[in-house]
């Protein structure tokens, strides 16, 4: 039987969010970010958010706009521009709290939440300043002895980093296609961690390039690309070019010219205000029309 | 040592950047069948050079989501290809999205060469921030994968701008962990840790010396041709042991030089390491 119809708009999603929430954002760097949802948050009065992300311009925009209070990330980068300038400024000005984890730790935190366990153990992070700077991180002692080859001393109970579950109030991800209930298809070459984000969250929202009948989903790639199930999805937003200006392969590559323009807005308050007025203080249809004009 | 004092062909102009490429390739010697994962232009040239010459069984990454198995040395793809070319020239052998890369590196069959904004005598590396991490004077890349890489598998570093600002007595933020941090964790927790080489535009370093506590510490292994010991020591802000058999970093063989030129047809390596 077909699943329920969960279609909604970006603004309807934002109405279901509240200030102070922990929000996970899918994609990776400046790749397949749910930017139309980010833009809707920027237009809202939401504030005090904790953002969990393999960060790109999503994080930079939320920091610059004062929406983010805290950012938990494996990195924040625009890929072709290695340092996200607005995140960099927020860190240097001390306007946000940061938890900077090893990249792999973030995967484990999401996986722990998705599996409903309080932590997952790893060696990644031990001995580094991740442990020193993120003072809330704890270690756990293995209940099983590690016996090294050639040793007969009963072994050692290893201490490992216990990556805490990243329990999200909401997750936002962007997919190449979905049906009205949220069964989703990622294309390109990497699913990133989107399926973990939606499982780690109380409520999950998928924006997508196109909404298709369920019967057409499996034909878009092989079945391994049907990575997100409707059971993990609260709302579906049809958002063609919704990931702009980040990359969303194979539908479109990154808009490097626009990204450069965005990055340059970190230079001064005036540059930011101008960018904001032109591209962010308008609705999504207006934004997309402006972008089309620029690309013409 | 196989990587010093081999004659350089005199007929062809060999640049400092070529010397660096060979020194980087040498860092991967002996790795056999594991993932050679250099990051940055010269590391990529060096890593692919190793695969195209003396380490043919190395697995190579396309820089994104696949591992490639070129079917002959001349099919090892050049660096910095336009996207369509990059995709066309790779022989995909394995799907390796980011989550699989974490799986691979936690398993340990990987040797990464990363950059270092700062590095110290124990091989601690900083790419996260300059100053106090809580509110840094300059925010850099963050920790990225450095903590997990260094505690799980072999790591080397590439420094194109050797100076006392890079080689420091103590790094501001420990991202990739060095031998003192590994030592403090104990032999079980640190059993997969290895910082093998630091290759700079001036010299090659290893960690085949021990400090007073028996902890591996940075050792000057070879000087690039034309570089003096004084020059290197002046540019190095941390303690460094000088190898008893300090030699000259070797130049490329003719075959290697041909591969370097093929792998870097636009000579991007000269932007990174200009001729002195």
HADDOCK unambig.tbl for C-alpha pairs under 7 A between the chains (distance, minus, plus):
assign (segid A and resid 74 and name CA) (segid B and resid 144 and name CA) 5.73 0.50 0.50
assign (segid A and resid 75 and name CA) (segid B and resid 141 and name CA) 6.50 0.50 0.50
assign (segid A and resid 75 and name CA) (segid B and resid 142 and name CA) 5.45 0.50 0.50
assign (segid A and resid 75 and name CA) (segid B and resid 143 and name CA) 6.96 0.50 0.50
assign (segid A and resid 75 and name CA) (segid B and resid 144 and name CA) 5.60 0.50 0.50
assign (segid A and resid 83 and name CA) (segid B and resid 140 and name CA) 6.71 0.50 0.50
assign (segid A and resid 83 and name CA) (segid B and resid 141 and name CA) 6.30 0.50 0.50
assign (segid A and resid 88 and name CA) (segid B and resid 139 and name CA) 5.38 0.50 0.50
assign (segid A and resid 91 and name CA) (segid B and resid 135 and name CA) 6.01 0.50 0.50
assign (segid A and resid 91 and name CA) (segid B and resid 136 and name CA) 6.81 0.50 0.50
assign (segid A and resid 91 and name CA) (segid B and resid 139 and name CA) 6.54 0.50 0.50
assign (segid A and resid 92 and name CA) (segid B and resid 135 and name CA) 5.48 0.50 0.50
assign (segid A and resid 92 and name CA) (segid B and resid 136 and name CA) 5.35 0.50 0.50
assign (segid A and resid 92 and name CA) (segid B and resid 137 and name CA) 5.99 0.50 0.50
assign (segid A and resid 92 and name CA) (segid B and resid 138 and name CA) 6.31 0.50 0.50
assign (segid A and resid 92 and name CA) (segid B and resid 139 and name CA) 6.36 0.50 0.50
assign (segid A and resid 94 and name CA) (segid B and resid 135 and name CA) 5.58 0.50 0.50
assign (segid A and resid 100 and name CA) (segid B and resid 142 and name CA) 6.45 0.50 0.50
assign (segid A and resid 100 and name CA) (segid B and resid 143 and name CA) 6.75 0.50 0.50
assign (segid A and resid 101 and name CA) (segid B and resid 143 and name CA) 6.59 0.50 0.50
assign (segid A and resid 102 and name CA) (segid B and resid 143 and name CA) 5.66 0.50 0.50
assign (segid A and resid 102 and name CA) (segid B and resid 144 and name CA) 5.47 0.50 0.50
assign (segid A and resid 102 and name CA) (segid B and resid 145 and name CA) 5.31 0.50 0.50
assign (segid A and resid 102 and name CA) (segid B and resid 147 and name CA) 6.13 0.50 0.50
assign (segid A and resid 102 and name CA) (segid B and resid 148 and name CA) 6.56 0.50 0.50
assign (segid A and resid 103 and name CA) (segid B and resid 144 and name CA) 5.33 0.50 0.50
assign (segid A and resid 103 and name CA) (segid B and resid 145 and name CA) 5.19 0.50 0.50
assign (segid A and resid 104 and name CA) (segid B and resid 102 and name CA) 6.08 0.50 0.50
assign (segid A and resid 104 and name CA) (segid B and resid 145 and name CA) 6.80 0.50 0.50
assign (segid A and resid 123 and name CA) (segid B and resid 148 and name CA) 6.90 0.50 0.50
assign (segid A and resid 123 and name CA) (segid B and resid 151 and name CA) 6.79 0.50 0.50
assign (segid A and resid 124 and name CA) (segid B and resid 147 and name CA) 5.67 0.50 0.50
assign (segid A and resid 124 and name CA) (segid B and resid 148 and name CA) 3.76 0.50 0.50
assign (segid A and resid 124 and name CA) (segid B and resid 151 and name CA) 6.45 0.50 0.50
assign (segid A and resid 125 and name CA) (segid B and resid 147 and name CA) 4.82 0.50 0.50
assign (segid A and resid 125 and name CA) (segid B and resid 148 and name CA) 5.72 0.50 0.50
assign (segid A and resid 127 and name CA) (segid B and resid 177 and name CA) 6.40 0.50 0.50
assign (segid A and resid 127 and name CA) (segid B and resid 181 and name CA) 5.49 0.50 0.50
assign (segid A and resid 127 and name CA) (segid B and resid 182 and name CA) 6.60 0.50 0.50
assign (segid A and resid 127 and name CA) (segid B and resid 185 and name CA) 6.66 0.50 0.50
assign (segid A and resid 128 and name CA) (segid B and resid 147 and name CA) 5.93 0.50 0.50
assign (segid A and resid 128 and name CA) (segid B and resid 174 and name CA) 5.38 0.50 0.50
assign (segid A and resid 128 and name CA) (segid B and resid 175 and name CA) 5.65 0.50 0.50
assign (segid A and resid 128 and name CA) (segid B and resid 176 and name CA) 6.79 0.50 0.50
assign (segid A and resid 128 and name CA) (segid B and resid 177 and name CA) 5.71 0.50 0.50
assign (segid A and resid 129 and name CA) (segid B and resid 173 and name CA) 6.18 0.50 0.50
assign (segid A and resid 129 and name CA) (segid B and resid 174 and name CA) 5.09 0.50 0.50
assign (segid A and resid 129 and name CA) (segid B and resid 175 and name CA) 6.32 0.50 0.50
assign (segid A and resid 158 and name CA) (segid B and resid 189 and name CA) 6.66 0.50 0.50
assign (segid A and resid 189 and name CA) (segid B and resid 65 and name CA) 6.24 0.50 0.50
assign (segid A and resid 190 and name CA) (segid B and resid 65 and name CA) 6.50 0.50 0.50
assign (segid A and resid 190 and name CA) (segid B and resid 97 and name CA) 5.07 0.50 0.50
assign (segid A and resid 192 and name CA) (segid B and resid 98 and name CA) 6.62 0.50 0.50
